[in-house]
Amino acid sequence: MFEIWYRVKLFLMSTAKSKISVIVITGNEVNNIADCLESVKWADEIIVVDSESKDATVELARKYTDKVIIKKWQGFSKQKAFALEQASNEWVLSIDADERVSEKLKHEILNLDYDDTVGYRIPRENYFLGKHITTCGWGQDKQLRLFIKSKTVVSDKSVHEGFIIDGKRGDLINPLIHHTHVSIQKTMEKVNSYSSLEAFDLSNKKKSGGTAIVLHALAAFLRSYFSLKGYKDGIHGLIISLFNSVTTMLKYMKIWEIQKSSANDDQLTK
C-alpha cells in the first residue's frame, strides 16, 4: 500500500512544479553566507542551521530567510541530519556555505522532469586560491545534493559525510561553484581539523606506525601529482598534492596516537 502511494506521489510531483527546500549548515561563515544564499534565493524555502557563530553569519542569513536555527555543534553528520528534518518540502537541495548554485544549475533544477528518480548527483567546479582546478581528482567531483527527503538519510561519518538515498539516482550536468580554499592559512586549519576527524573514524579500522605514516603520505602525493595529473595545474596542483600528502601524514600520525593512548589505557585497567 505504501509503495502504491509513493508512486502516486511521484506522479503528482512529476506533473507539477515541485517545491524545493534548501538546507545549509553554518559556523562563522560571514565571508561566504551572503553569496551562498543569494545563489539560492529562488528556492521555495531556505533553512540555515547555525552552530553558534561568533561573527555576523546569523544576521546575514536572516536577510534571506526567517528559518535560521541556532544549534550547538554536534558534528557534520548530525547537523545535516537535523537540517534535513526541518525541511517542509519533499525535494531538498543541500549546499555548503562555500558553495554557489550557478545560474545554469538553477535553471536545470527548476526545469527537471521528475520521474522515479529520488536523488541527483551534482558536479562541483572546485577553486583553490582563486583558480579552477581540474586535476588532483577535483575535476571528477560529484556530490549527491538534490533528493527526496523521505527517501534519504545522512551517512554517519565525522567528516566527508554524505546523503544516502533509497531508490534511483540521476546526474545533473551543470555545476555547483565551490570556493573551498581561499588561503593557505585556512587550508592548514581545515587540514588539521579534517585529519583529526578522519583519524577518529579510522582508528579502529587501520593500523599505523612509522612505516605506514611515511608510505601513505608519499603515496598520497604521487597519486595526486602524477596519477591524477596535478602537475597540469602548475603551482596550484603542486600545493594541493602536498596538502594531500600532509593530510594523509597527519591522519596516520593521529591514528597512531589514538591507538597508543588506547593501548596505554588498556594496560592501566589490567
N, C-alpha and C positions, 0 to 999 in steps of 0.2 A: 504493500500500500504506500509506504514511504517513497519507494522508487518511482511509482506512478506519479505521485505528487511532485517529486523532484523534477521529473521530465516535463510535466506540465508547466512548472515554474520556469524551467529553462526556455520552453517555447515562448512563454509570455515575455521573458526578458529579451528574446531574440527578435520579437516583433515590435518592440518599443524601445525608446532610448532608456538605457539602464542608468540609474543614478549611481554616482561614484563618490565614495568617501576616500579622502587622502589621509594617511596617518604618518606622523613624523615624531621621532623621539629626539629630544634636545638636551644639551647640557653645556652652558657657556658658549653658545653659538652666535654671539652678537654679530660677528663678521659674515655669517652665512645665511641666517634665518630669513632675512627680508627677501633676498634674491631667490631663495628656495621657494618660499610661499608665493611670491609674485608669479612664479612659473606654474603654479597650480591653482591660481585664484579662480579659474574656470570650473573647478570641481564643485559638486553639489554640497560637499561637506569637507571641512578641514579640521583634523584633530591633532593637537600638539600635546605630547606628554613630556613635560619638562622635569628634569631631575635636580630641582632646587638651584637653578642657575644663579650665580652671583653677579652677572652682568645684566645688560638690558635685553636679553633674549626674550623673556616673557612679555615685556612691554611692546616690543616689536611684533611678536607673534599675535598679540591681541588686536593689532591693527588689521589683521587679515581674518581672524576668526574669534568667536566668543567661546570656542571649545578648547581652551588651554587648561590642562590639568597638571597640577604640581604633584609629583610622586617621587618619593625618596628613591635614589638609585638602587636597583636590585640586580643589575646585570643586563646586558643587551637582550638576551632571550626573554627574560621576564618583562622588561619594559615594553618590548614589541608585542608580546602576547597580551599585555594589558591594553595597549593602544588598539590592538585588533578588536578586543572585546567592546571597546567604546563605539565602534563604527555602527552607524544606523542603517547603512545600505549594504546590500549583499556583495556588490563589486567594490573591492578595496584596492587602492594603489598605495604601496608603501615606498617612501623615499627617505633618504637621509638628508640631514641639513646641508651637507656639502654637495648635494646633487641638484640638478635643474632639469625640468622637463622641457625638452626642445620643442619649438613650435611645430615641427613635423610630427613629433611623437604625440603631442596634444591632439592634433587632427586625426592621427591614426587611431588613437584610443577612442575619440568621440565618434568615429565612423566605423568602429568594429561591427562586423556581422556576427553577433553572438550565436554560437551553435551549441554543441555539447561540450565545448572546451571549458574547463574550470579554472585554468591558470595560464598566464603568459609570461615567458621569459623576455626580458628587455635588454638589448645590448647597452654597454656603457662606454662612453667616449671619455677615456681617463686622461687627466692632465697632471703633470709633475713639474712644479716650478714654472707654470705657465705654458708648458709645451705638451702638445697632444702626443701621447705615447702609443705606438702601435706594436712594439716589441715586448720582450720580457714576459710574454703571456697576457699582457694587458689588452691586446687587440682582439682577443677571443673571449673577453669578459661578458658573460650573460647572466643576468640575475632574475629569479622568479619574483616579480614585484606586483603584478596585477592578477587578482584571483577572487574567487567566490569565498566569502567569509566562512560560510557554514561547511565548506569542504577543505578548510585549510587549518594547519597547526604550525606553531613555531618550533623549530628544532632546538633541543636542549643543549646548547653549547655556550661556553663562556665568551667565545669570540668567533667571528665568521659564522654566526647563526644564520639560519635561512628559513624559508617557508616551505612546508611540505603539503602537497595537495593530494586529494583522493579523487583521481579522475584524469581526463585527457588534458595534455599540456600543449600549448602552442607557442610560437615565437613571433615577436613583433620585429619590425625592420628598423625603425628609427630609434635613436639613442637617448639615454639619459646622459646629461653632461655632468661629469664627476670631477670636481676640483679637490682631489683628495689630499694633495701635499702642496702647501703654499710656501713652506720654508724648511730649511734643513733642521732648525731647532724643533719645529712642530713634528717633523718626521721622526726625529730622535725620541721625542716624548711618546709618540704613537708606537714606535718600535719597542720601547721599554715596557709600555703597558700591555701591548698585544702579546709579546713574548711571554710575559708572566701568565696571562690568561691561557695561552696555548700550553704552557708547561703544566699548569694545574690540570687541564683536561687530559694531558697525555702521560702524566706521572705514573699512572697505574698500568699503562699500556706499552711504554717504551723504556728500555734500559739506557743509561747514559754513563759515560766515563770519558777519560781523556781522548781516547781514540775516536769515539763517537762524536765528540764535540768538534774535533778538527776535521774529520772526514765529511760530516754532514754540512759543515759550514763551507768547505771547499766545493763540495758537490752542488750546493745551492748557487754559488757564484758561477761555476762553469755552466750549469744548466741555463741560468738566466742570461748570461752574457754571450755564450756561444750557441747552445742548443736552441734557445728562444730568441737569438739574434739581437740581444741588447746593444751590441756594437753598432747597429744601424741607426740607433738614436743618439749617437755621439756621446758627449759627456753626460747627458741625462741618463742614457742607458747604462753607462758605467756606474754612475752613482746609485741607480736603482738596484743594479746587480750586487753592488757592495752592501747596500742596505738589506737585501735579501739574505746575503751571507751573514751579516751581523745579527739579523733577527733569528736566523737558524742557530747561530752560535750561542746567543743568549738563551734561547729556548732550551737547548740541551744542557747548558750550564745550570739553568734553573731547575730542570728535571733532576739533574744530579744532586742539586742542593736539597730539593724536596725529599728525594729518596734517602739521602744521607741523614737528614733530620728524622725521617720516619724510622730508619734503622736504629738510630740512637734512642728514640723514644721506646722502641720495642725492647732494647737492651735494659732500659731503666725499669720497665714493668716486669721483667723476668725475676 
